[in-house]
Amino acid sequence: MLVDTHCHLDFPDFAEDLDEVVGRARRAGVSRMLTISTHVTRFDRVLAVAERHEGVYCTVGIHPHEAGKEPPVDKERLIALSRHPKVVGFGETGLDYFYEHSPREDQQRSFRVHIAAAREAGLPLIIHTRDADEDIIRILREEMARGRFRGLVHCFSSGPELAAVALDLGLLISVSGIATFNKAGPLRDTIKAVPLDHLLVETDAPFLAPVPQRGRRNEPAFVVHTAAKVAEIKGISTEALAQATTANVLKLFGKIDASGASQ
């Protein structure tokens, strides 16, 4: 069994056929899916998807794109929302300096609030980073020195420096369909060096469909293609990769029901 650790099932892309999408994922061997929050103001939609579908869990948080647009939240608000049994983590949060849809100061403030919530609640953090490695590394080091927290760098597309820092801080690396793209050789080299017990796989659906589905709407069932590529990179069987990444998920996300997930 596999776990898609990052998808957005509340997005309009899935409004017409969500039941079929979840069904296809299960038939493909994807036993659990994490649908990730991007707006606290729309959190009720994310939670509704998780409540409706067995094996689907969610997070609560504000995407860095929305950090300057959403009403500011404090750690207490995030922690209160995280108490629902289907909420397994915080985010996605982090920094995105590629688009800069929100001011950098707002992104950094929001990122630190999410870290504080993760630290206090003991739930993992889903970290988004793009063209912001220097500040991500600085903030992660500063905040980890104030008190440890757990989490992952999602849709990893950076280089070996960020990977090394993340691993040194105890964070996991989540691999998306980008790893299957023809021009992703440097990324595959970085993934090869990541220990198996620190790897996860995801889709980031509806975005970034992996080869051979590239160009289509991505969906959780397609995580099997990313998993196959990661297994190839690591020189192991797809079954071994699935077993390892699922074990990593269950260790990191303690609120996920483990029954049947590794069968």
C-alpha positions, 0 to 999 in steps of 0.5 A: 500500500502507498500513501499520498501525503499531499493532495488538494481534494477540496479544489474545484478540479475534483468537484465533479468526480471526487468519489471516483477519484478516491475510488481509483486511488484505492484500487491503485493501492493508495490506502491513505490520502492527506488533503492539504489546507491552503486557507484557514477560511476554507478549512471547513471544505477541506475537513468535509472531504476528510470526514466524508471519505474513509482513509482521507485525512487533512491538515489545517493551515495557510499556504504562503501564497495566501499569507498576506491575504488570509486573516492572520491566525495565531497558534491557539486558533490553529491548535484548536482546529487541529483537535479534530480526529481527522486533522493530522498536521499543520500547513501547508506553510513556508516560503515562496519567493518565486511568485511572491503572491504575498509579501515576504514578511507576511510569509515568514510571520505565518511560517513561524506561527505554524511552527509554534503550533506544530511544536506545542501540539506535537503534530507535524508541519508540511513545509512548502519552499520555492526559491527561498532556501536561504530563508527557509534554512535560517528560520528552520534552524532558529525555530528548531533551536527554540524547541523541536518540532516534526515535519516534512518538506513537501514536493521537494525540488531543491538541491542537496544543501536544503536536503542535508539541512532538513535531514539534520533537523530530523525532517522528512523529504516528500517526493512528487511527480517532478522526480519523473520529469526528463530534466529532473536529473539533479533532483534524482541525484539528491533523492538518491542520497536521502535515507529511505527512512526519511522519504515520502511520496505525494502527488500535489494533485491536481498539479504536477502529474508524473510521467506517463500521465504528465499533461493530465489532471493529477490525482492520488492514484498517480502516486504509483508512478512517482513511487516506481521512479523513486524505487528505481532511483533507490535501487529497490523494488516498488514493494519495498519502497511502498512498505518503507514510505508507508511506515514513515507516514505512520511514524510521522503522522501519529493520528492516522489509523494504521490498521490495514495501511501496510497490507 
